Amino acid sequence: MIEINGVTKYYGNFAVLKNCSTSVAKGEVVVVCGPSGSGKSTLIKCVNALEPISEGSIKVDGIEVNDPKTNLPELRTLVGMVFQNFELFPHLRIVENIMLAQRIVLGRNESAAQKTAMALLDRVGLADHAHKFPSQLSGGQQQRVAIARALAMNPKAMLFDEPTSALDPEMISEVLDVMTSLAAEGMTMMIVTHEMGFARKVATRVVFIDQGEIVEDRPTEEFFNNRHNPRTEAFLGKILHH
């Protein structure tokens, strides 16, 4: 579903990604982890061309992301994106946030868009909050709305960029529960996160990035139980210790 081959990304003369290659098969859940500033968020943003790459190739469902002929708005309907800071429209009610892209991008009429929005709000446990504004919801609730909004486009894959890092600890589990249910339903997902317990529970594979390089790319249990790279060992030693 997602193929990343030899991707390098420069900011000026600084290579934030260096010759990165990995893939995500249909139905796989791949967790991307690593220290702050390692390039993991940049990598996930390259998948739907929010960040252009300098070298290499990325394909989503066979479509070359960085081909100038590629219709990026159309591509982004295939790949839902959930950001660290929710990115909801503050002046729109919750149901309107979920309807907007359906109306503009997919061309759905108001009735169909609202029906889809309400079904998805029910799925994430927020149907009762449909007519509130984002500021009236907790961070965890807003992130669940953001997930519902991404799902409204019927994506073939979902990208999550540290979806719980802006949340209070008691709100993290409600977001991870929604993501766990998506994984159980077979949604293809690529997730940047530090939630290692969650990764161990739902990930098919774990990719570890350090200083712009993919250092490890292993099946989950092998990643946690059979580590050989000292950079991975040092990272997990710190994060699992706490």
Stockholm file with secondary structure:
# STOCKHOLM 1.0

chainA/1-242         MIEINGVTKYYGNFAVLKNCSTSVAKGEVVVVCGPSGSGKSTLIKCVNALEPISEGSIKVDGIEVNDPKTNLPELRTLVGMVFQNFELFPHLRIVENIMLAQRIVLGRNESAAQKTAMALLDRVGLADHAHKFPSQLSGGQQQRVAIARALAMNPKAMLFDEPTSALDPEMISEVLDVMTSLAAEGMTMMIVTHEMGFARKVATRVVFIDQGEIVEDRPTEEFFNNRHNPRTEAFLGKILHH
#=GR chainA/1-242 SS CEEEEEEEEEETTEEEEEEEEEEECTTCEEEEECSTTSSHHHHHHHHTTSSCCSEEEEEETTEETTCTTSCHHHHHHHEEEECTTCCCCTTSCHHHHHHHHHHHTSCCCHHHHHHHHHHHHHHTTCGGGTTSCGGGSCHHHHHHHHHHHHHTTCCSEEEEESTTTTSCHHHHHHHHHHHHHHHHTTCEEEEECCCHHHHHHHCSEEEEEETTEEEEEEEHHHHHHSCCCHHHHHHHHHHHHC
#=GC SS_cons         CEEEEEEEEEETTEEEEEEEEEEECTTCEEEEECSTTSSHHHHHHHHTTSSCCSEEEEEETTEETTCTTSCHHHHHHHEEEECTTCCCCTTSCHHHHHHHHHHHTSCCCHHHHHHHHHHHHHHTTCGGGTTSCGGGSCHHHHHHHHHHHHHTTCCSEEEEESTTTTSCHHHHHHHHHHHHHHHHTTCEEEEECCCHHHHHHHCSEEEEEETTEEEEEEEHHHHHHSCCCHHHHHHHHHHHHC
//
